[in-house]
């Protein structure tokens, strides 16, 4: 069986520049960031003595465009890398899929490979809610191929091609996983005894679409009665540009099994809760919700040499929140247990197999679409 590799194609408005991208996601593993590979074909008569450049820019939008009045702006754009492709050419070794693409295109196709800096923040989009907004909130990346006389000349829209790409992170090796747990206690005014809640997870790293199964132990030595147990997955978002912080509940389940838990008794059970992407104001995603591979934004990780407080962009973290409800008078006992939610790292065996089979792959060229991501890292994960 011959495998097919999908390559994304997009042409400039004047049809003189056509760019091809081997993938729409580039991956950071905390210690290394993968390059963005592709190829470009430019009409010779149109190019003449001019040059072809590739640039990667990140846009950090932390407010709605509709609220920008009197010169106030809620976005920043930073150029991360700019590289000359024609006539200087590409000096780095490009991916095997790009070499196969060059053989198929023939002619004057030129490869390119750009390496974004490791300090660049992961792609995160914030849901604007039902009202919507003209431009995406969050951190977005754009790769642009354009023709210009020199590096200082501004690019012209008619002779440029732009791709929306995103940066994602993989989970670290499984050997680094731990077993988080928490024990909280509460006493009640004018009432003897304590209510104890212990929560623990089998691991602190979970993958998108995976169900969390917290183990819950309740020891009720108080005079209060537990009415029900509530388990929630809470997404915590920090917008570094404005130093703002907010949380959203992305999964919730209420259970009355084994309840009421009366005084001087114990109770143990395991619950299941699955965080999923959905449309609600402020929910952080790693892709727009209409994309078929949209997930909740992954937990933000940094390398051991960096401090998480020095990270830029939008920082995302998760916690499992378990509540014991003791009624209107007794109140609640709450335990928060942090965990990480990420994409799994592809197995080394599969990566080796893909490189071995690359010589037999067919190149399938698909028109680039902004709203339909097509093959991406998520498709690769689901095939495992």
C-alpha positions in Angstrom: 0.0 0.0 0.0 1.4 3.4 -0.9 0.8 6.2 1.6 -0.2 9.7 0.7 1.3 12.8 2.1 -0.9 15.9 2.1 0.8 19.2 1.0 -1.1 22.5 1.3 -1.1 24.9 -1.7 -1.9 28.6 -1.9 -1.4 31.2 -4.7 -1.1 34.9 -4.5 -4.0 37.1 -5.7 -2.1 37.9 -8.9 -1.4 34.2 -9.5 2.4 34.8 -9.9 3.5 33.3 -6.6 2.5 29.8 -5.5 3.6 28.4 -2.1 3.4 24.9 -0.7 3.5 24.0 2.9 4.2 20.4 4.2 2.4 20.9 7.5 0.3 23.5 9.3 1.6 22.8 12.8 5.1 23.2 14.1 6.0 21.5 17.4 7.9 22.5 20.5 9.3 19.8 22.8 10.5 22.4 25.5 14.1 21.8 24.3 13.6 22.0 20.5 11.2 23.6 18.0 10.6 21.9 14.7 11.1 24.0 11.5 8.4 25.0 9.0 9.2 23.4 5.6 7.8 24.1 2.2 8.4 25.2 -1.4 7.7 28.2 -3.6 7.2 28.6 -7.3 7.5 32.2 -8.8 6.7 33.2 -12.4 10.1 34.0 -13.9 8.9 37.0 -15.9 7.3 38.5 -12.9 10.3 37.9 -10.6 13.0 39.3 -12.9 15.8 40.6 -10.6 13.7 40.7 -7.5 14.0 38.4 -4.5 11.6 36.0 -2.6 11.4 36.2 1.1 9.7 34.0 3.8 8.7 35.5 7.1 7.0 34.2 10.2 5.1 36.7 12.4 3.1 36.2 15.6 0.1 38.4 16.5 -0.8 38.8 20.1 -4.4 40.1 20.3 -5.7 40.6 23.8 -8.8 42.7 23.2 -11.6 42.9 20.7 -11.1 44.9 17.5 -14.5 46.5 18.0 -13.3 48.1 21.2 -10.4 49.9 19.6 -11.3 53.6 19.6 -9.3 56.8 19.5 -6.1 55.1 18.4 -6.2 52.5 21.2 -5.0 49.1 20.0 -5.3 45.7 21.7 -2.9 43.8 19.6 0.9 43.5 19.0 2.6 41.9 16.0 6.2 40.7 16.2 8.3 39.4 13.3 10.1 36.3 14.5 12.2 35.4 11.5 12.7 36.6 7.9 14.7 34.6 5.3 15.7 35.0 1.7 14.7 32.0 -0.5 15.4 33.3 -4.0 18.1 33.8 -5.3 20.1 33.0 -2.1 18.4 29.7 -1.7 18.0 27.3 1.2 21.2 26.0 2.9 19.6 23.7 5.5 18.5 20.2 4.8 14.7 20.1 4.1 12.2 17.3 5.0 11.9 14.3 2.8 8.3 15.2 1.9 9.5 18.5 0.5 12.1 16.7 -1.6 9.3 14.5 -3.0 7.3 17.7 -3.7 10.2 19.3 -5.6 10.4 16.2 -7.8 6.7 16.4 -8.5 6.7 20.2 -9.2 10.0 20.2 -11.2 10.7 23.5 -12.9 11.8 26.4 -10.8 10.4 25.3 -7.4 12.6 26.3 -4.5 12.5 24.8 -1.0 12.5 26.8 2.2 12.9 25.9 5.9 12.4 28.5 8.6 13.1 27.9 12.3 11.0 29.9 14.8 12.7 30.8 18.1 12.1 28.5 21.0 10.9 31.4 23.2 7.9 32.0 20.9 4.7 31.3 22.8 2.3 28.4 21.9 -0.7 29.2 19.7 -3.8 29.8 21.9 -7.1 31.3 20.8 -9.7 32.7 23.2 -13.4 32.1 22.4 -15.1 35.5 22.1 -18.5 34.0 22.9 -21.8 34.3 21.0 -21.2 37.9 20.0 -18.0 37.0 18.1 -15.3 39.3 16.9 -13.7 40.2 13.5 -10.3 39.0 14.5 -9.2 36.0 16.6 -8.3 36.7 20.2 -5.1 35.1 21.5 -1.7 34.2 20.0 -1.7 33.4 16.2 1.1 32.8 13.7 1.3 33.6 10.0 3.9 32.5 7.5 4.1 34.8 4.5 6.0 34.2 1.2 6.4 37.4 -0.9 8.4 39.1 -3.6 10.3 42.3 -3.0 13.3 44.3 -4.3 15.1 44.1 -0.9 14.5 43.1 2.7 13.4 46.6 3.7 10.7 46.9 1.1 7.2 46.3 2.5 5.4 43.3 1.0 2.6 43.8 -1.5 -0.6 41.9 -0.9 -1.0 41.1 -4.6 2.3 39.2 -4.8 2.3 37.5 -1.4 1.0 34.3 0.0 0.0 33.9 3.7 -0.6 30.7 5.7 -2.1 30.5 9.1 0.1 28.1 11.1 0.2 27.2 14.8 2.7 26.2 17.4 1.8 23.3 19.7 3.6 21.4 22.4 4.0 17.7 23.1 3.8 16.0 26.4 7.2 15.1 28.0 8.4 11.6 28.5 6.1 9.3 30.5 9.0 8.7 33.0 8.5 12.2 34.3 4.9 11.6 35.3 3.9 11.7 39.0 0.9 10.9 41.1 -0.6 14.1 42.5 -2.8 14.0 45.6 -4.3 16.4 48.1 -5.9 16.2 51.5 -8.0 19.0 52.9 -9.9 19.3 56.1 -12.6 21.6 57.5 -13.9 22.3 60.9 -17.3 23.9 61.6 -18.1 26.7 64.0 -19.8 25.5 67.2 -19.7 21.9 65.8 -17.1 19.3 66.9 -15.2 17.0 64.5 -13.7 17.5 61.0 -14.7 16.7 57.5 -11.8 15.3 55.5 -11.5 15.0 51.7 -8.7 13.2 49.9 -8.3 13.3 46.1 -5.6 11.7 44.0 -5.0 10.9 40.4 -3.0 8.0 38.9 -0.9 10.5 36.8 -0.6 14.3 36.4 -0.4 14.2 32.6 -3.5 13.6 30.5 -4.1 13.8 26.7 -6.8 15.6 24.9 -10.0 13.6 24.9 -8.8 11.4 27.8 -11.1 10.9 30.8 -9.8 11.9 34.3 -10.7 9.4 37.0 -10.1 11.0 40.4 -10.1 8.7 43.4 -12.1 10.4 46.2 -12.0 9.4 49.9 -14.3 11.1 52.4 -14.0 10.8 56.1 -16.9 12.6 57.9 -16.1 12.9 61.6 -18.2 16.1 61.9 -21.9 16.6 62.7 -22.6 17.7 59.1 -24.1 15.6 56.3 -22.6 15.7 52.7 -25.5 16.1 50.2 -23.5 15.4 47.0 -20.1 15.4 45.4 -19.2 17.7 42.5 -16.1 17.2 40.2 -15.0 19.9 37.8 -12.2 20.5 35.4 -11.1 24.2 35.6 -9.1 25.9 32.9 -6.9 28.8 34.3 -5.8 31.5 31.8 -3.3 34.2 32.3 -3.0 37.0 29.7 0.6 38.3 30.2 0.2 41.5 28.2 -2.5 42.8 30.6 -1.5 40.7 33.6 -5.1 39.5 33.8 -6.2 36.1 35.1 -9.5 34.2 34.8 -10.8 30.7 35.0 -13.4 28.7 33.1 -15.1 25.4 33.9 -14.6 23.1 30.9 -16.1 19.9 32.4 -18.4 19.1 35.3 -20.2 16.2 36.8 -22.4 15.9 39.9 -22.9 12.7 41.8 -25.3 11.7 44.6 -24.1 8.1 44.6 -23.4 7.0 48.2 -24.9 10.3 49.4 -25.9 11.5 51.9 -22.7 10.8 53.8 -23.9 11.0 57.3 -21.7 11.9 60.4 -19.1 9.4 61.6 -18.9 7.5 58.3 -16.4 7.1 55.4 -17.0 6.9 51.7 -14.7 6.1 48.7 -15.4 6.2 45.0 -13.9 7.0 41.6 -15.6 9.5 39.2 -15.0 10.2 35.5 -14.9 13.6 33.9 -13.7 14.5 30.4 -12.7 18.0 29.4 -13.8 19.0 25.9 -13.7 22.0 23.7 -16.9 24.0 23.4 -18.0 27.5 22.6 -18.1 29.8 25.6 -16.6 33.2 26.3 -13.0 33.1 27.5 -12.4 29.4 26.9 -8.8 28.9 25.5 -8.4 26.6 22.5 -5.4 25.6 20.4 -7.6 26.0 17.3 -10.8 27.7 16.4 -13.9 25.8 17.6 -15.2 25.3 14.0 -12.0 23.4 13.1 -12.5 19.7 13.1 -9.3 19.1 15.2 -10.0 21.9 17.7 -8.9 21.1 21.3 -8.7 22.9 24.5 -5.5 24.8 24.7 -2.6 22.6 26.1 -1.0 23.3 29.4 1.9 25.7 29.0 5.3 24.2 29.6 8.8 25.8 29.6 12.2 24.2 29.6 14.1 23.7 32.9 16.4 26.7 32.1 13.4 29.1 31.9 11.0 30.5 34.5 7.3 30.1 33.8 6.9 33.7 35.0 9.0 34.9 32.2 6.9 33.1 29.5 5.0 35.3 27.1 1.7 35.1 25.4 -1.2 33.3 27.0 -0.4 30.9 29.8 -2.8 28.0 30.3 -3.0 25.5 33.2 -5.6 23.1 34.5 -6.9 21.8 37.9 -9.3 19.2 39.0 -11.8 20.7 41.5 -13.8 18.4 43.8 -16.4 19.8 46.1 -18.4 18.3 49.0 -21.7 20.1 49.5 -23.0 20.1 53.0 -26.1 22.2 52.3 -26.9 25.8 52.6 -25.8 26.2 56.2 -22.8 23.7 56.1 -21.3 25.2 52.9 -18.7 23.4 50.8 -15.3 21.7 51.2 -13.2 22.2 48.1 -10.0 20.5 46.9 -8.0 21.7 43.9 -5.5 19.3 42.3 -3.4 20.6 39.4 -2.7 18.5 36.3 -1.5 18.9 32.7 -3.5 18.5 29.5 -1.4 18.1 26.3 -0.9 16.3 23.0 0.9 12.9 23.3 4.4 12.7 21.8 4.4 10.4 18.6 6.2 7.1 19.3 9.7 6.8 18.0 8.8 3.6 16.2 6.1 5.3 14.2 8.4 8.2 13.3 11.1 5.8 12.1 8.5 3.9 10.0 7.3 7.1 8.4 10.8 8.1 7.4 11.4 4.6 5.9 8.2 4.7 3.9 8.7 8.3 2.7 10.3 7.1 -0.6 7.0 5.4 -1.5 4.7 8.2 -0.6 2.5 10.0 -3.0 2.2 13.8 -2.8 -1.4 15.0 -2.6 -1.7 18.7 -3.1 -4.7 20.3 -1.4 -5.8 23.9 -1.6 -5.1 25.7 1.7 -8.2 26.6 3.8 -8.3 28.8 6.9 -11.3 27.2 8.5 -10.7 23.6 7.6 -7.3 22.6 8.9 -7.1 19.3 7.1 -4.3 16.9 8.1 -2.5 18.2 11.2 -0.8 16.8 14.3 -4.2 15.7 15.7 -4.8 13.4 12.7 -1.4 11.8 13.3 -2.3 11.3 17.0 -5.6 9.6 16.2 -3.9 7.2 13.7 -1.7 5.8 16.5 
